[in-house]
């Protein structure tokens, strides 16, 4: 009974995150194989945590990351965000109100100015996050 209640509470918590974004779904499948993900096989890429079915799929993702990121976007998958700094000014993110969704990523900013700068060249800002 306790396990059932705990599962219900976790489901409600997960759904509340996505309730503000109808049409977006949480990642449940490996981007490489389409198999169910496991939480101990993951990679942080451009502020997003991407889960895999096994650690072997990580190198396959790294060989062609944009191919998989575009698939996340197409499938309406919102990845878990682990971003700590603004990709434009490199300041720490303290308030997650200013954001943009771009090709499967949710990116947060410290100010409207930085968000507008991101809009000018998202690809360059994301590349900066990869370094």
DSSP file (Angstrom, degrees, kcal/mol; ACC not computed):
  #  RESIDUE AA STRUCTURE BP1 BP2  ACC     N-H-->O    O-->H-N    N-H-->O    O-->H-N    TCO  KAPPA ALPHA  PHI   PSI    X-CA   Y-CA   Z-CA
    1    1 A X     >        0   0    0      0, 0.0     4,-2.2     0, 0.0     5,-0.2   0.000 360.0 360.0 360.0 -42.8    0.0    0.0    0.0
    2    2 A X  H  >  +     0   0    0      1,-0.2     4,-2.7     2,-0.2     5,-0.2   0.899 360.0  52.5 -63.1 -40.3    2.8    2.4    0.9
    3    3 A X  H  > S+     0   0    0      1,-0.2     4,-2.5     2,-0.2    -1,-0.2   0.889 108.7  50.7 -62.7 -38.6    4.5    1.7   -2.4
    4    4 A X  H  > S+     0   0    0      2,-0.2     4,-2.1     1,-0.2    -2,-0.2   0.909 111.6  46.6 -65.6 -43.2    1.3    2.5   -4.3
    5    5 A X  H  X S+     0   0    0     -4,-2.2     4,-2.4     2,-0.2    -2,-0.2   0.922 112.9  49.7 -65.3 -43.9    0.9    5.8   -2.5
    6    6 A X  H  X S+     0   0    0     -4,-2.7     4,-2.4     1,-0.2    -2,-0.2   0.914 110.5  50.1 -61.1 -43.7    4.5    6.7   -3.1
    7    7 A X  H  X S+     0   0    0     -4,-2.5     4,-2.2     1,-0.2    -1,-0.2   0.900 110.6  50.2 -61.4 -41.4    4.2    5.9   -6.8
    8    8 A X  H  X S+     0   0    0     -4,-2.1     4,-2.3     2,-0.2    -2,-0.2   0.907 111.0  48.7 -64.5 -42.2    1.1    8.0   -7.0
    9    9 A X  H  X S+     0   0    0     -4,-2.4     4,-2.3     2,-0.2    -2,-0.2   0.904 111.8  48.8 -65.1 -41.7    2.8   11.0   -5.3
   10   10 A X  H  X S+     0   0    0     -4,-2.4     4,-2.4     2,-0.2    -1,-0.2   0.896 111.3  50.3 -64.7 -39.8    5.9   10.7   -7.6
   11   11 A X  H  X S+     0   0    0     -4,-2.2     4,-2.6     2,-0.2    -2,-0.2   0.919 110.6  49.1 -63.6 -43.7    3.6   10.5  -10.7
   12   12 A X  H  X S+     0   0    0     -4,-2.3     4,-2.0     2,-0.2    -2,-0.2   0.897 110.8  50.6 -63.7 -39.9    1.7   13.6   -9.6
   13   13 A X  H  X S+     0   0    0     -4,-2.3     4,-1.2     2,-0.2    -2,-0.2   0.922 111.9  47.2 -63.8 -44.2    5.0   15.5   -8.9
   14   14 A X  H  X S+     0   0    0     -4,-2.4     4,-1.1     1,-0.2     3,-0.4   0.909 112.1  50.1 -63.9 -42.0    6.3   14.6  -12.4
   15   15 A X  H  X S+     0   0    0     -4,-2.6     4,-1.2     1,-0.2    -1,-0.2   0.847 103.0  60.0 -66.3 -33.3    3.0   15.6  -14.0
   16   16 A X  H  X S+     0   0    0     -4,-2.0     4,-0.5     1,-0.2    -1,-0.2   0.843 101.0  55.6 -65.2 -31.8    3.0   18.9  -12.3
   17   17 A X  H  < S+     0   0    0     -4,-1.2     3,-0.3    -3,-0.4    -1,-0.2   0.883 116.3  36.2 -64.4 -38.3    6.3   19.8  -13.9
   18   18 A X  H >< S+     0   0    0     -4,-1.1     3,-1.5    -3,-0.2     6,-0.3   0.519  93.1  88.7 -94.8  -6.7    4.8   19.2  -17.4
   19   19 A X  H 3< S+     0   0    0     -4,-1.2     3,-0.3     1,-0.3    -1,-0.2   0.824  86.6  54.6 -61.6 -30.9    1.3   20.5  -16.6
   20   20 A X  T 3< S+     0   0    0     -4,-0.5     2,-0.4    -3,-0.3    -1,-0.3   0.630 108.8  51.9 -76.5 -13.0    2.4   24.0  -17.7
   21   21 A X  S X  S-     0   0    0     -3,-1.5     3,-2.1     3,-0.1    -1,-0.2  -0.661  78.0-162.7-126.8  74.7    3.6   22.7  -21.0
   22   22 A X  T 3  S+     0   0    0     -2,-0.4     3,-0.1    -3,-0.3    -3,-0.1  -0.299  78.1  28.2 -59.1 139.8    0.9   20.7  -22.7
   23   23 A X  T 3  S+     0   0    0      1,-0.3     2,-0.4    -5,-0.0    -1,-0.3   0.175  95.4 109.0  95.8 -18.2    2.2   18.5  -25.4
   24   24 A X    <   -     0   0    0     -3,-2.1    -1,-0.3    -6,-0.3     2,-0.3  -0.755  50.4-164.6 -94.1 140.4    5.6   18.1  -23.9
   25   25 A X  E     -a   77   0A   0     51,-3.5    53,-3.5    -2,-0.4     2,-0.2  -0.866  21.5-109.4-124.1 156.4    6.5   14.7  -22.4
   26   26 A X  E     -a   78   0A   0     -2,-0.3     2,-0.3    51,-0.2    53,-0.1  -0.529  44.7 -97.8 -78.7 147.9    9.2   13.4  -20.1
   27   27 A X        +     0   0    0     51,-0.6    -1,-0.1    -2,-0.2     3,-0.1  -0.524  54.6 152.1 -69.3 126.8   12.0   11.2  -21.5
   28   28 A X        +     0   0    0     -2,-0.3     9,-2.1     1,-0.1     2,-0.3   0.473  55.2  62.9-126.9 -15.3   11.2    7.5  -21.0
   29   29 A X  B    S-B   36   0B   0      7,-0.2     7,-0.2    22,-0.0     2,-0.2  -0.883  86.0-105.4-120.1 147.8   13.0    5.9  -24.0
   30   30 A X     >  -     0   0    0      5,-3.7     4,-1.7    -2,-0.3    22,-0.2  -0.476  24.3-140.4 -64.5 131.1   16.7    5.7  -25.0
   31   31 A X  T  4 S+     0   0    0     20,-0.6    -1,-0.1    -2,-0.2    21,-0.1   0.749  98.8  45.8 -67.6 -21.3   17.3    8.1  -28.0
   32   32 A X  T  4 S+     0   0    0      3,-0.1    -1,-0.2     1,-0.0    20,-0.1   0.920 130.8  12.9 -86.9 -48.9   19.6    5.5  -29.6
   33   33 A X  T  4 S-     0   0    0      2,-0.1    -2,-0.2     3,-0.0     3,-0.1   0.667  88.4-125.1-105.9 -20.0   17.7    2.2  -29.3
   34   34 A X     <  +     0   0    0     -4,-1.7    -3,-0.1     1,-0.3     2,-0.1   0.511  66.4 134.6  82.6   3.9   14.2    3.2  -28.3
   35   35 A X        -     0   0    0      1,-0.1    -5,-3.7    -6,-0.1    -1,-0.3  -0.361  69.0 -77.6 -80.1 165.3   14.4    0.9  -25.2
   36   36 A X  B     -B   29   0B   0     -7,-0.2    -7,-0.2     1,-0.1    -1,-0.1  -0.382  54.4-118.4 -62.9 138.1   13.3    2.0  -21.7
   37   37 A X        -     0   0    0     -9,-2.1     2,-0.4    -3,-0.1    16,-0.3  -0.338  16.5-148.0 -77.7 159.2   15.9    4.2  -20.0
   38   38 A X  E >   -C   52   0C   0     14,-2.5     3,-1.2     3,-0.3    14,-0.6  -0.968  17.2-131.3-122.9 145.2   17.7    3.5  -16.8
   39   39 A X  E 3  S+     0   0C   0     -2,-0.4    14,-0.1     1,-0.2     3,-0.1   0.629 101.4  60.3 -75.3 -13.3   18.7    6.3  -14.4
   40   40 A X  E 3  S+     0   0C   0      1,-0.2     2,-0.6    12,-0.1    -1,-0.2   0.426  93.5  69.9 -94.9   3.0   22.4    5.3  -14.0
   41   41 A X  E <  S+     0   0C   0     -3,-1.2    11,-2.8    11,-0.3    -3,-0.3  -0.880  72.7 126.8-119.0  97.7   23.1    5.7  -17.7
   42   42 A X  E     -C   51   0C   0     -2,-0.6     2,-0.3     9,-0.2     9,-0.2  -0.957  40.7-154.2-148.8 164.9   23.1    9.4  -18.6
   43   43 A X  E     -C   50   0C   0      7,-2.2     7,-3.1    -2,-0.3     2,-0.6  -0.996  18.5-135.5-139.6 136.9   25.0   12.2  -20.2
   44   44 A X  E     +C   49   0C   0     -2,-0.3     2,-0.4     5,-0.2     5,-0.2  -0.869  31.0 176.4 -93.7 122.1   24.7   15.9  -19.5
   45   45 A X  E >   -C   48   0C   0      3,-3.2     3,-1.8    -2,-0.6    85,-0.1  -0.977  63.2 -23.4-133.4 117.9   24.7   17.8  -22.8
   46   46 A X  T 3  S-     0   0    0     -2,-0.4    84,-0.1     1,-0.3    37,-0.1   0.877 128.3 -45.8  49.7  46.1   24.2   21.5  -23.1
   47   47 A X  T 3  S+     0   0    0      1,-0.2    35,-2.8    82,-0.2    36,-1.0   0.503 119.1 107.3  81.4   4.0   22.5   21.8  -19.8
   48   48 A X  E <   -CD  45  81C   0     -3,-1.8    -3,-3.2    33,-0.3     2,-0.6  -0.919  63.5-137.3-117.1 140.9   20.2   18.8  -20.4
   49   49 A X  E     -CD  44  80C   0     31,-3.5    31,-0.9    -2,-0.4     2,-0.5  -0.872  21.8-166.3 -96.7 121.8   20.4   15.4  -18.8
   50   50 A X  E     -C   43   0C   0     -7,-3.1    -7,-2.2    -2,-0.6     2,-0.3  -0.934   5.2-152.4-112.9 126.8   19.8   12.7  -21.4
   51   51 A X  E     -C   42   0C   0     -2,-0.5   -20,-0.6    -9,-0.2     2,-0.3  -0.676  10.2-166.9 -99.7 153.1   19.2    9.1  -20.2
   52   52 A X  E     -C   38   0C   0    -11,-2.8   -14,-2.5   -14,-0.6   -11,-0.3  -0.821  34.1-116.8-131.4 168.6   20.0    5.9  -22.1
   53   53 A X  S    S-     0   0    0    -16,-0.3     2,-0.3    -2,-0.3   -13,-0.1   0.747  99.6  -2.2 -78.1 -24.2   19.1    2.2  -21.8
   54   54 A X  S >  S-     0   0    0    -13,-0.1     3,-1.2   -16,-0.1     4,-0.3  -0.972  75.4-104.9-158.8 163.3   22.7    1.4  -21.2
   55   55 A X  T >> S+     0   0    0     -2,-0.3     3,-1.1     1,-0.2     4,-0.5   0.737 111.3  71.8 -68.0 -21.7   26.1    3.2  -20.9
   56   56 A X  H 3> S+     0   0    0      1,-0.2     4,-0.6     2,-0.2     3,-0.3   0.762  89.9  60.0 -64.5 -25.4   27.0    1.8  -24.3
   57   57 A X  H <> S+     0   0    0     -3,-1.2     4,-2.1     1,-0.2    -1,-0.2   0.667  85.4  78.5 -77.6 -16.2   24.6    4.1  -26.1
   58   58 A X  H <> S+     0   0    0     -3,-1.1     4,-2.5    -4,-0.3    -1,-0.2   0.921  93.1  48.0 -60.8 -45.6   26.3    7.3  -24.7
   59   59 A X  H  X S+     0   0    0     -4,-0.5     4,-1.3    -3,-0.3    -1,-0.2   0.846 109.3  54.1 -66.2 -33.0   29.1    7.2  -27.3
   60   60 A X  H  X S+     0   0    0     -4,-0.6     4,-0.8     2,-0.2    -1,-0.2   0.908 110.1  47.2 -66.0 -41.0   26.6    6.6  -30.1
   61   61 A X  H >< S+     0   0    0     -4,-2.1     3,-1.1     1,-0.2    -2,-0.2   0.931 109.0  54.4 -62.4 -46.0   24.7    9.8  -29.0
   62   62 A X  H >< S+     0   0    0     -4,-2.5     3,-0.5     1,-0.3    -1,-0.2   0.766 100.5  60.8 -62.4 -26.1   28.0   11.7  -28.7
   63   63 A X  H 3< S+     0   0    0     -4,-1.3    -1,-0.3     1,-0.2    -2,-0.2   0.821 127.6  10.1 -69.9 -30.7   28.9   10.9  -32.3
   64   64 A X  T XX S+     0   0    0     -3,-1.1     4,-1.2    -4,-0.8     3,-0.6  -0.388  73.6 159.0-145.2  60.8   25.7   12.6  -33.6
   65   65 A X  H <> S+     0   0    0     -3,-0.5     4,-2.5     1,-0.2     3,-0.2   0.865  73.6  55.3 -60.5 -38.8   24.1   14.6  -30.8
   66   66 A X  H 3> S+     0   0    0      1,-0.2     4,-2.4     2,-0.2    -1,-0.2   0.838 100.7  59.8 -66.8 -31.2   22.1   17.0  -32.9
   67   67 A X  H <> S+     0   0    0     -3,-0.6     4,-1.1     1,-0.2    -1,-0.2   0.927 112.2  39.5 -57.7 -45.3   20.4   14.1  -34.7
   68   68 A X  H  X S+     0   0    0     -4,-1.2     4,-2.2    -3,-0.2    -2,-0.2   0.854 112.2  55.6 -75.9 -35.6   19.0   12.9  -31.4
   69   69 A X  H  X S+     0   0    0     -4,-2.5     4,-2.1     1,-0.2    -2,-0.2   0.902 107.0  51.0 -64.1 -39.5   18.2   16.4  -30.1
   70   70 A X  H  X S+     0   0    0     -4,-2.4     4,-2.6     1,-0.2    -1,-0.2   0.858 108.1  52.8 -65.2 -34.3   16.1   17.1  -33.2
   71   71 A X  H  X S+     0   0    0     -4,-1.1     4,-2.5     2,-0.2    -2,-0.2   0.902 106.0  53.1 -67.9 -40.0   14.2   13.8  -32.6
   72   72 A X  H  <>S+     0   0    0     -4,-2.2     5,-2.9     2,-0.2     4,-0.5   0.938 111.5  46.8 -57.0 -46.1   13.5   14.9  -29.0
   73   73 A X  H ><5S+     0   0    0     -4,-2.1     3,-1.3     1,-0.2    -2,-0.2   0.941 112.2  49.2 -62.1 -47.7   12.0   18.1  -30.3
   74   74 A X  H 3<5S+     0   0    0     -4,-2.6    -1,-0.2     1,-0.3    -2,-0.2   0.867 113.1  47.6 -59.3 -38.4   10.0   16.3  -33.0
   75   75 A X  T 3<5S-     0   0    0     -4,-2.5    -1,-0.3    -5,-0.2    -2,-0.2   0.454 114.0-116.6 -85.0  -1.1    8.6   13.9  -30.4
   76   76 A X  T < 5 +     0   0    0     -3,-1.3   -51,-3.5    -4,-0.5     2,-0.5   0.822  57.9 159.1  71.1  30.7    7.8   16.6  -27.9
   77   77 A X  E   < -a   25   0A   0     -5,-2.9     2,-0.6   -53,-0.2    -1,-0.2  -0.768  29.4-156.8 -91.3 127.6   10.2   15.4  -25.3
   78   78 A X  E     -a   26   0A   0    -53,-3.5   -51,-0.6    -2,-0.5    27,-0.1  -0.923  18.2-142.5-103.1 115.7   11.3   17.9  -22.7
   79   79 A X        -     0   0    0     25,-1.0     2,-0.4    -2,-0.6    27,-0.1  -0.331  26.6 -92.5 -77.1 158.0   14.6   16.8  -21.2
   80   80 A X  E     -D   49   0C   0    -31,-0.9   -31,-3.5    -2,-0.1     2,-0.5  -0.567  43.9-135.5 -69.0 124.8   15.6   17.1  -17.6
   81   81 A X  E     +D   48   0C   0     -2,-0.4   -33,-0.3   -33,-0.2   -34,-0.1  -0.727  34.8 165.3 -90.1 128.4   17.4   20.5  -17.2
   82   82 A X        +     0   0    0    -35,-2.8   -34,-0.2    -2,-0.5   -35,-0.1   0.120  28.7 142.4-122.1  16.4   20.6   20.5  -15.2
   83   83 A X        +     0   0    0    -36,-1.0     3,-0.1     1,-0.1    -2,-0.0  -0.323  22.5 174.3 -63.4 136.4   21.8   23.9  -16.4
   84   84 A X        +     0   0    0      1,-0.2     9,-2.9     8,-0.1     2,-0.3   0.629  59.7  47.7-115.2 -24.4   23.5   26.1  -13.8
   85   85 A X  B    S-E   92   0D   0      7,-0.3     2,-0.3    44,-0.0     7,-0.2  -0.901  84.0-105.3-126.9 151.4   24.7   29.1  -15.8
   86   86 A X     >  -     0   0    0      5,-3.2     4,-1.7    -2,-0.3    23,-0.1  -0.536  26.9-140.3 -68.1 130.3   23.3   31.5  -18.4
   87   87 A X  T  4 S+     0   0    0     21,-0.5    -1,-0.1    -2,-0.3    22,-0.1   0.674  96.7  45.9 -70.8 -14.9   24.7   30.5  -21.8
   88   88 A X  T  4 S+     0   0    0      3,-0.1    -1,-0.2    40,-0.0    21,-0.0   0.924 130.9  12.4 -90.8 -54.8   25.1   34.2  -22.8
   89   89 A X  T  4 S-     0   0    0      2,-0.1    -2,-0.2     3,-0.0     3,-0.1   0.519  90.9-127.9-105.3  -7.4   26.7   35.9  -19.8
   90   90 A X     <  +     0   0    0     -4,-1.7     2,-0.2     1,-0.2    -3,-0.1   0.625  57.4 146.3  68.9  15.6   27.8   32.9  -17.8
   91   91 A X        -     0   0    0      1,-0.1    -5,-3.2    -6,-0.1    -1,-0.2  -0.503  58.6 -93.6 -78.5 153.6   26.0   34.2  -14.6
   92   92 A X  B     -E   85   0D   0     -7,-0.2     2,-0.6    -2,-0.2    -7,-0.3  -0.420  36.1-122.3 -67.2 139.2   24.5   31.6  -12.3
   93   93 A X        +     0   0    0     -9,-2.9     3,-0.1     1,-0.2    -1,-0.1  -0.744  43.4 157.6 -84.2 119.2   20.8   30.9  -12.9
   94   94 A X        +     0   0    0     -2,-0.6     2,-0.5     1,-0.3    -1,-0.2   0.653  65.9  42.8-112.4 -25.6   18.8   31.7   -9.7
   95   95 A X    >   -     0   0    0     14,-0.1     3,-0.6     3,-0.1    -1,-0.3  -0.982  64.0-160.4-126.8 119.3   15.4   32.3  -11.1
   96   96 A X  T 3   +     0   0    0     -2,-0.5    14,-0.1     1,-0.2    -3,-0.0  -0.105  63.3 103.7 -94.4  37.6   14.1   29.9  -13.7
   97   97 A X  T 3   +     0   0    0     -2,-0.2     2,-0.7    12,-0.2    -1,-0.2   0.808  66.6  67.2 -86.5 -31.9   11.3   32.2  -15.0
   98   98 A X  E <  S+F  109   0E   0     -3,-0.6    11,-2.3    11,-0.5     2,-0.3  -0.814  71.7 145.1 -96.7 118.6   13.0   33.3  -18.2
   99   99 A X  E     -F  108   0E   0     -2,-0.7     2,-0.3     9,-0.2     9,-0.2  -0.955  34.9-155.4-149.7 162.4   13.4   30.4  -20.7
  100  100 A X  E     -F  107   0E   0      7,-2.3     7,-3.3    -2,-0.3     2,-0.5  -0.988  15.8-140.2-137.6 145.3   13.4   29.3  -24.3
  101  101 A X  E     +F  106   0E   0     -2,-0.3     2,-0.4     5,-0.2     5,-0.2  -0.940  29.2 170.3-104.4 127.7   12.7   25.9  -25.7
  102  102 A X  E >   -F  105   0E   0      3,-2.6     3,-1.6    -2,-0.5    -2,-0.1  -0.933  60.7 -30.8-144.6 115.0   15.0   25.0  -28.6
  103  103 A X  T 3  S-     0   0    0     -2,-0.4   -30,-0.2     1,-0.3   -31,-0.2   0.884 127.7 -36.2  45.7  57.2   15.3   21.7  -30.3
  104  104 A X  T 3  S+     0   0    0      1,-0.2   -25,-1.0   -32,-0.2     2,-0.4   0.457 119.7 105.7  83.4   0.1   14.5   19.5  -27.4
  105  105 A X  E <   -F  102   0E   0     -3,-1.6    -3,-2.6   -27,-0.1     2,-0.6  -0.875  57.2-151.2-114.1 145.4   16.2   21.7  -24.8
  106  106 A X  E     -F  101   0E   0     -2,-0.4     2,-0.4    -5,-0.2    -5,-0.2  -0.981  22.9-167.2-108.8 121.5   14.8   24.1  -22.3
  107  107 A X  E     -F  100   0E   0     -7,-3.3    -7,-2.3    -2,-0.6     2,-0.3  -0.928   4.4-152.6-115.7 132.3   17.3   26.8  -21.7
  108  108 A X  E     -F   99   0E   0     -2,-0.4   -21,-0.5    -9,-0.2     2,-0.3  -0.727   8.6-162.6-105.5 153.7   17.1   29.3  -18.8
  109  109 A X  E     -F   98   0E   0    -11,-2.3   -11,-0.5    -2,-0.3   -12,-0.2  -0.913  26.8-134.9-134.0 157.4   18.5   32.9  -18.6
  110  110 A X  S    S+     0   0    0     -2,-0.3     2,-0.3     1,-0.1    -1,-0.1   0.689  89.6   9.3 -83.2 -19.4   19.3   35.4  -16.0
  111  111 A X  S  > S-     0   0    0      1,-0.1     4,-1.7   -13,-0.1    -1,-0.1  -0.974  72.5-109.1-154.3 163.8   17.6   38.2  -17.9
  112  112 A X  H  > S+     0   0    0     -2,-0.3     4,-2.4     1,-0.2     5,-0.2   0.861 116.9  60.6 -62.7 -36.0   15.4   39.1  -20.8
  113  113 A X  H  > S+     0   0    0      1,-0.2     4,-2.1     2,-0.2    -1,-0.2   0.939 105.3  45.8 -57.5 -48.6   18.4   40.7  -22.5
  114  114 A X  H  > S+     0   0    0      1,-0.2     4,-2.3     2,-0.2    -1,-0.2   0.877 110.6  53.6 -64.8 -37.3   20.3   37.3  -22.4
  115  115 A X  H  X S+     0   0    0     -4,-1.7     4,-1.9     1,-0.2    -1,-0.2   0.906 109.5  48.5 -62.4 -41.1   17.2   35.5  -23.7
  116  116 A X  H  X S+     0   0    0     -4,-2.4     4,-1.0     2,-0.2    -2,-0.2   0.870 109.8  51.8 -67.7 -36.3   17.0   37.9  -26.7
  117  117 A X  H >X S+     0   0    0     -4,-2.1     4,-1.0     1,-0.2     3,-0.5   0.896 107.8  52.8 -65.0 -39.7   20.7   37.5  -27.4
  118  118 A X  H >< S+     0   0    0     -4,-2.3     3,-0.7     1,-0.2    -2,-0.2   0.906 102.4  59.1 -59.6 -42.8   20.1   33.7  -27.4
  119  119 A X  H 3< S+     0   0    0     -4,-1.9     3,-0.4     1,-0.2    -1,-0.2   0.791  98.6  59.8 -58.7 -29.5   17.3   34.2  -30.0
  120  120 A X  H << S-     0   0    0     -4,-1.0    -1,-0.2    -3,-0.5    -2,-0.2   0.864 130.9  -0.2 -68.3 -36.9   19.8   35.8  -32.4
  121  121 A X    <X  +     0   0    0     -4,-1.0     4,-1.7    -3,-0.7     3,-0.3  -0.472  66.5 169.0-154.9  74.0   22.1   32.7  -32.5
  122  122 A X  H  > S+     0   0    0     -3,-0.4     4,-2.5     1,-0.2     5,-0.2   0.868  79.2  58.2 -58.5 -38.0   20.9   29.8  -30.4
  123  123 A X  H  > S+     0   0    0      1,-0.2     4,-2.2     2,-0.2    -1,-0.2   0.910 106.2  47.7 -61.1 -43.5   23.4   27.4  -32.0
  124  124 A X  H  > S+     0   0    0     -3,-0.3     4,-1.7     1,-0.2    -1,-0.2   0.900 112.1  50.2 -64.9 -40.9   26.4   29.5  -30.9
  125  125 A X  H  X S+     0   0    0     -4,-1.7     4,-1.2     1,-0.2    -2,-0.2   0.901 111.4  48.3 -64.9 -40.4   25.1   29.9  -27.4
  126  126 A X  H  X S+     0   0    0     -4,-2.5     4,-1.0     1,-0.2    -1,-0.2   0.878 107.5  54.8 -68.6 -37.3   24.5   26.1  -27.1
  127  127 A X  H >X S+     0   0    0     -4,-2.2     3,-0.6     1,-0.2     4,-0.6   0.885 104.6  55.4 -61.5 -37.5   28.0   25.4  -28.4
  128  128 A X  H >< S+     0   0    0     -4,-1.7     3,-0.8     1,-0.2    -1,-0.2   0.852 103.7  54.8 -61.9 -35.0   29.4   27.6  -25.7
  129  129 A X  H 3< S+     0   0    0     -4,-1.2    -1,-0.2     1,-0.2   -82,-0.2   0.736  99.9  62.0 -70.6 -22.5   27.5   25.5  -23.1
  130  130 A X  H <<        0   0    0     -4,-1.0    -1,-0.2    -3,-0.6    -2,-0.2   0.663 360.0 360.0 -77.5 -16.5   29.2   22.3  -24.5
  131  131 A X    <<        0   0    0     -3,-0.8    -1,-0.2    -4,-0.6    -2,-0.1   0.469 360.0 360.0 -84.8 360.0   32.7   23.6  -23.6
